[in-house]
Amino acid sequence: MLTDFTNLPDDSRVWIYQANRKLSDDEVAQITELTNDFLTKWTAHGAELEAGLEIKYNRFIVLGLNQANASASGCSIDASVHFIQSLEKKFDVDLLDKMNVTFYTGEYIAHKPLTDFRKMAKDKSVSKNTVVFNNLVNTKAEYLENWEVPASESWHARFLS
């Protein structure tokens, strides 16, 4: 059951998929249509899942699930991952590689392999004040409050001196 992301309760579970490049407006429109279609049919053990989508900065696909009505099962999570993999193929984009870091450099959003980010930290090209995207948040409330944070306030802090 598709719902507007903004209508999901704060304790809704979220999954964030970051693209390795900025998506075009046309790609965002197509991804929105395909994802809404997927979410409309998404179920767990036959129960409809109340889910919503948000695409941020033409780079992040955020799926939200209200678990009050029905929780995602292993099979339904697998189905969502398979769906994301289909988007990767269709749009020739990487969405599942967790070994990448996305962060602000001024107004620009940079996407780098973790090894490059480590080197940048060592070279002082990024600092504890660099705003990073913490894609490990689990709930909508965490997403809204702790997704875009200074590196010192996320798991990225371990790379900064």
Number of C-alpha atoms within 10 A of each C-alpha: 17 19 18 13 20 12 10 19 16 16 16 22 22 24 19 22 19 26 20 21 15 17 17 11 10 9 14 19 14 14 19 16 12 14 22 19 13 17 24 17 13 21 22 16 13 9 13 18 25 26 26 24 22 16 18 11 11 16 20 22 22 19 21 28 28 24 16 11 10 16 20 21 12 11 12 17 15 12 16 19 14 12 15 19 15 12 18 15 10 11 12 10 16 17 20 16 12 13 9 16 22 22 21 16 14 9 6 8 16 15 20 15 14 16 12 13 21 19 14 16 20 14 11 12 12 21 18 20 12 19 22 26 24 22 22 16 19 16 20 25 16 17 21 11 11 19 21 18 17 20 22 18 16 20 12 20 15 12 18 18 10
